[in-house]
Amino acid sequence: MGVPISLIMLPSSVVMLVIHAAGSYLGFRGLSIPRGVGVYVSVFEVLYYVLASSLVLRILPTWLMLLVILMLVTHLTGAYAYFKGYLGRYASKRALMYYGVYELIEFTIILAIVVNIA
């Protein structure tokens, strides 16, 4: 008998909720998470969506499964662009404010994952 999925996903989801609440808060102010921390956050986010895709995808409603897959693809692409320095070129105050909206949307998706697995 394996470890219940919720024992793995719930703690990592709480971390993701904190990350995205902070990202949204900073984004709405035209700021970003410092790169030194952002590198680790980027890796954690990719691992979270890989984990979600492999553990809970089959138990989520179809609409949420599709969003998890979209988030996985987005984060794999985004992590690559982040590590290559491409995203920094677009980090204006206005762009970061829009990014705050994206972070809030992602916060909502993660909250939906929690509700569906708890």
C-alpha positions in Angstrom: 0.0 0.0 0.0 1.4 3.4 -1.1 1.4 6.8 0.5 -2.0 8.5 0.1 -1.8 11.1 -2.7 -3.1 13.8 -0.4 -0.1 13.4 1.9 2.2 14.4 -1.0 0.0 16.8 -2.9 -1.5 18.8 -0.1 1.8 20.1 1.5 3.2 20.9 -1.9 0.0 22.6 -2.9 0.2 24.8 0.3 3.7 25.9 -0.7 2.4 26.6 -4.2 -0.4 28.7 -2.8 2.1 30.8 -0.8 4.3 31.2 -3.8 1.5 32.4 -6.0 -0.1 34.7 -3.3 3.4 36.3 -3.0 3.8 36.4 -6.8 0.4 38.0 -7.3 1.0 40.5 -4.5 4.4 41.5 -5.9 3.1 41.5 -9.5 0.3 43.9 -8.7 2.9 46.3 -7.4 5.0 45.9 -10.5 7.7 43.8 -8.7 8.9 40.3 -9.1 10.4 37.6 -6.9 14.2 38.1 -6.9 16.1 35.8 -9.3 18.0 34.1 -6.6 14.8 32.8 -5.1 13.0 32.6 -8.5 15.3 29.9 -9.8 14.3 27.6 -7.0 10.6 28.6 -7.3 10.7 27.9 -11.0 12.1 24.4 -10.4 9.6 23.7 -7.6 6.7 24.8 -9.9 7.8 22.4 -12.7 8.1 19.5 -10.2 4.7 20.3 -8.7 3.0 20.1 -12.1 4.9 17.0 -13.0 3.7 15.5 -9.7 0.2 16.7 -10.2 0.2 15.2 -13.7 1.4 11.9 -12.5 -0.6 11.5 -9.3 -3.9 13.3 -9.5 -4.6 13.9 -13.1 -6.9 10.9 -13.3 -9.1 11.9 -10.3 -9.6 15.6 -11.3 -12.6 16.8 -13.4 -11.8 17.1 -17.1 -11.7 20.9 -17.1 -9.1 20.8 -14.3 -7.1 18.0 -15.9 -6.7 20.2 -19.0 -5.6 23.2 -16.9 -3.0 21.1 -15.1 -1.6 19.9 -18.4 -1.6 23.5 -19.7 0.2 24.6 -16.5 2.8 21.9 -16.9 3.5 22.9 -20.5 3.5 26.6 -19.5 5.9 26.0 -16.6 8.3 23.8 -18.6 8.5 26.5 -21.3 8.6 29.3 -18.8 11.4 27.6 -16.7 13.5 27.3 -19.9 12.9 30.9 -20.8 13.6 32.0 -17.3 16.9 30.2 -17.1 17.9 31.5 -20.5 17.2 35.1 -19.4 14.5 35.7 -22.0 11.8 36.6 -19.5 13.9 39.4 -17.9 13.7 41.3 -21.2 10.0 41.7 -20.7 9.9 42.6 -17.0 8.5 46.1 -17.2 6.3 47.4 -14.3 3.2 47.1 -16.5 4.1 43.5 -17.7 4.7 42.5 -14.1 1.2 43.9 -13.1 -0.3 41.6 -15.8 1.8 38.8 -14.4 0.2 39.4 -11.0 -3.2 38.6 -12.7 -1.7 35.4 -14.1 -0.4 34.5 -10.7 -3.8 35.0 -9.2 -5.4 32.8 -11.9 -2.8 30.1 -11.1 -3.5 30.5 -7.4 -7.2 29.7 -8.2 -6.2 26.6 -10.2 -4.1 25.3 -7.4 -6.9 26.0 -4.9 -9.2 23.9 -7.2 -6.7 21.1 -7.2 -6.7 21.2 -3.4 -10.5 21.1 -3.2 -10.6 18.2 -5.5 -8.0 16.0 -3.7 -8.8 16.9 -0.1 
